[in-house]
Amino acid sequence: MDLEKLFGSPARVRLLKYILDEGQANITRIARETGLHHRVIRENARILEELGIIEERKYDKLRIYTARLDDPRVVALRDLIREIEAL
C-alpha cells in the first residue's frame, strides 16, 4: 500500500476516516457530514478504490462507497486510525 498516496491529502484522510467509521455512505451524505465537495469526494474515492480500501457501488445515479472490511489490512488501518484519534 502506497502510504504517501493514502495520506497525501487532508481531504482524502477525512474521507477515509469517515468511510472507515461509517462502513458505507452515499456521496451526498459524505459531503454533508464532512464538508467536502462532491468532486473532491469522487477524486479521492477513486484513489482509495485503487488502493483497495473502499469500493463503489452505483445504483442509477446513487453512489455508495463501502469500506473493504473483508481485507485485514483495511481493518488494521481502521483500528490504527481509531487508536490515534483516541490519544
C-alpha positions in Angstrom: 0.0 0.0 0.0 1.4 3.4 -1.0 1.2 5.4 2.2 2.1 8.7 0.6 -0.8 8.2 -1.8 -3.0 7.2 1.0 -2.2 10.0 3.4 -1.1 12.6 0.8 -4.2 14.8 1.1 -6.1 16.1 4.1 -9.4 15.7 2.1 -8.5 12.0 1.4 -7.8 11.4 5.1 -11.1 13.0 6.1 -12.9 10.8 3.5 -11.0 7.7 4.6 -11.8 8.3 8.3 -15.5 8.9 7.5 -16.0 5.8 5.4 -14.0 3.6 7.9 -16.1 4.9 10.8 -19.4 4.6 9.0 -18.7 1.4 7.0 -20.6 2.8 4.0 -22.3 6.0 2.9 -23.5 7.7 -0.2 -21.7 10.7 -1.7 -24.4 13.2 -0.6 -24.2 12.1 3.0 -20.4 12.2 2.9 -20.4 15.7 1.5 -22.9 16.9 4.2 -21.1 15.3 7.1 -17.5 16.1 6.1 -17.9 19.4 4.2 -16.1 18.0 1.2 -17.3 18.9 -2.3 -18.8 16.1 -4.4 -16.0 16.4 -7.0 -13.3 16.2 -4.2 -15.0 13.1 -2.8 -15.1 11.4 -6.2 -11.5 12.2 -7.0 -10.3 10.9 -3.6 -12.6 7.9 -3.6 -11.1 6.8 -6.9 -7.7 6.8 -5.3 -8.9 4.9 -2.2 -10.5 2.4 -4.6 -7.2 2.0 -6.5 -5.5 1.2 -3.1 -8.2 -1.4 -2.4 -9.5 0.3 0.7 -13.1 1.1 -0.5 -15.3 0.1 -3.3 -18.0 2.0 -5.1 -21.4 0.6 -6.0 -23.7 2.6 -8.3 -27.4 2.3 -8.2 -28.6 4.6 -11.1 -27.2 8.0 -10.0 -26.6 7.0 -6.4 -23.0 6.1 -5.5 -22.4 4.1 -2.3 -18.8 3.9 -1.0 -18.1 0.9 1.2 -15.1 0.1 3.3 -13.5 -3.2 2.3 -13.6 -4.6 5.8 -13.1 -8.1 4.4 -9.4 -7.1 3.9 -7.4 -7.4 7.1 -5.2 -4.5 6.0 -8.2 -2.2 5.9 -9.4 -3.4 9.3 -5.9 -2.8 10.7 -5.9 0.7 9.2 -9.3 1.5 10.7 -8.1 0.3 14.1 -4.9 2.3 13.9 -6.8 5.5 13.0 -9.2 4.9 15.9 -6.2 4.4 18.3 -4.5 7.6 17.1 -7.7 9.6 17.4 -8.2 8.3 21.0 -4.8 9.7 22.1 
